[in-house]
Amino acid sequence: MKDRYLEVTYRKGKPLAAYLYLAREPRAKSVRTERASDTILVDYGAEGEPIGIEITAPAQVTVAEVNGILRDLRQALLEPEELAPLAAA
């Protein structure tokens, strides 16, 4: 997968959880998960590369918080509209 994308799970019209898929090899699987904050987990592939970010409380997450984690992971930062689906409901 070349580009990252956000997948949001909703319950009763409100975001329940979200997953930000990072650019990675098509068949990359998570082999390790680390807590990055109270509401964010980072999944890593077999080579130690970050492959995704799980957002467990979408209503509480900010773009600044996600970008801080992306910066630590040496990933491209998000534009605010990339997380807009979390506030859509």
C-alpha positions in Angstrom: 0.0 0.0 0.0 1.5 3.3 -1.1 -0.7 5.8 0.7 -2.1 5.9 4.2 -5.8 6.0 4.9 -8.2 6.3 7.8 -10.8 3.7 8.6 -13.5 4.6 11.1 -15.9 2.3 13.0 -19.1 3.9 14.0 -21.8 2.9 16.5 -25.1 4.8 16.6 -23.6 7.4 14.3 -20.7 8.2 16.5 -17.0 7.2 16.0 -16.2 4.2 18.2 -12.7 3.5 17.0 -10.4 4.4 14.1 -7.3 2.9 12.4 -4.8 5.0 10.4 -3.2 2.6 8.0 0.4 3.8 7.2 2.1 3.2 3.9 3.5 -0.4 4.0 4.0 -3.6 2.0 0.7 -5.0 0.9 0.9 -8.2 3.1 2.5 -6.6 6.1 1.1 -7.9 9.4 1.3 -6.6 12.9 3.7 -8.5 15.1 3.9 -6.0 18.0 1.8 -3.2 19.4 2.9 -0.4 21.7 0.9 2.2 23.6 1.8 5.7 22.4 -0.7 7.5 24.6 -3.9 6.8 26.6 -5.9 6.7 23.4 -3.4 5.6 20.7 -1.7 2.3 20.0 1.0 1.8 17.3 1.3 -1.5 15.3 4.6 -2.6 14.0 5.5 -5.1 11.3 8.1 -7.9 11.3 10.9 -5.6 10.3 10.1 -3.1 13.1 8.4 -0.6 10.8 5.2 1.2 11.9 2.3 -0.1 9.9 -0.7 1.5 11.6 -2.1 3.6 14.4 -5.1 2.5 16.4 -7.2 5.3 17.9 -9.3 3.9 20.7 -11.1 7.1 21.7 -11.7 9.1 18.5 -13.6 11.9 20.3 -10.6 12.6 22.5 -7.8 12.6 19.9 -6.4 15.8 18.3 -4.5 16.3 15.1 -1.6 17.7 17.2 -1.5 14.5 19.3 -1.5 12.2 16.2 1.1 14.4 14.5 3.4 14.2 17.5 3.3 10.4 17.3 3.8 10.5 13.5 6.8 12.8 14.0 8.3 10.3 16.5 7.7 7.5 14.0 9.3 9.6 11.2 6.1 9.6 9.2 4.5 12.4 7.2 2.3 14.6 9.3 -1.5 14.8 8.9 -3.5 17.6 7.5 -6.5 18.4 9.8 -9.0 17.3 7.1 -7.5 13.8 7.2 -9.0 13.3 10.7 -12.2 15.1 9.9 -14.3 11.9 9.7 -13.7 11.5 13.5 -15.8 14.7 14.1 -18.3 14.0 11.3 -21.0 12.5 13.5 
